[in-house]
Structure formats: structure tokens, C-alpha cells
Amino acid sequence: MPVQSRSVRDSSVHFRLLQQYLVLLKKYPILTKSVTSGILSALGNLLSQFVEARKKAQKGAPVSNIDAAGAARYAIYGLLITGPVSHLFYQLMEVWIPTTDRFCVVKRLLLDRLIFAPGFLLLFYFVMNILEAKGWTDFEKKMRRSYWTALKMNWKVWTPFQFININFVPVQFRVLFANMIALFWYAYLASVRK
């Protein structure tokens, strides 16, 4: 039975979007990952705001408006920090700990969980403090109050996902995979930093 090929124009919207994303990822990897990170980070913040508003509404408390500036800060962080830094980290990990290394699965996970995660979380707190135009004293208070709690939660939540990501997801899709998980992670961070 002969197989007919379909025109790309006849394909579903999802398929065309995926195809366009793959073209952009190949042509402009850092920019594509950065823009994707920015969009998904902002969505994570908006998700957090939506959840907070629903909790307040259920308790009968007045619901505040959506904080567009908060979503914009997360978008900036994703665009300028998450995308490029994650891209670089995953690329370097491939060089530092190649799959030919006997214990690469364990080494990669330890590198991510014990070095990258604490540093990246610290960077998140620092950059968000700057974007919020807060001073050093506020940064120290937030670090003392919630950094350790957030880091422990990071280890609990992210470890299984990062195990899959760094060992089974192709390197060009690792930032996207992490961003999909981060959509919910940023919602958590937005609520814990308050």
C-alpha cells in the first residue's frame, strides 16, 4: 500500500510549532532556550499568583490583582539567567563527565545536586533581590528565612527529574525539560520567598 506524504501546511498546529522550535533550536540554541525559559518562568510566577488568589478567595480574604511586574521579573530572570546558564552547564557537563565515564550517572547527578543547584538557587535569590530593587539587608533576611528550606525542597523535588534529564534526555532538550518542571518550581519559589 503506497504511503502518501502530507504537506507541512496540512499538519497540526502542534506539529508545526514543534518543527519551528526545532529549527530555531538548531539555528539559535542559546536564544531559543533563553526565550523559552523567560516565557515559562513568567508562566510559573503567574501560576503562583493564581494559586495564591484562589487560596485567598476560598478563605474569604480580598484577592489582589495580578502582579505583572512580578511576572516580568521572572521572565527577565529566565531570559537572561536560566536559559544561558543552563545551556552552558549542560554543555560543559557533557565535556566534563562524558557518557564513557564509568560512573557518569552518579557523577553527573552529584555535580548537579551538590554544586549547580545550591549555586543556581543562590543566584536566583540574588538576581530577584536586584530586580525587586531591594537592599542587601532584605537579601540577607530572605536567605536566612527561606534559602535552606528552598534548597532542601529543591533536592527533594528536582533530584528524580534531574536524574532523568541529565542521563536520558538529549542535551539539546535538557533546558526545555528542566523549564517544564521549573514552571511549577518557580510557582513554589514565588510563594516561599514572600
PyMOL commands that set and color helices and strands:
alter all, ss='L'
color gray80, all
select helices_A, chain A and resi 8-10+13-27+29-59+68-96+104-131+136-168+171-192
alter helices_A, ss='H'
color red, helices_A
deselect
rebuild
show_as cartoon
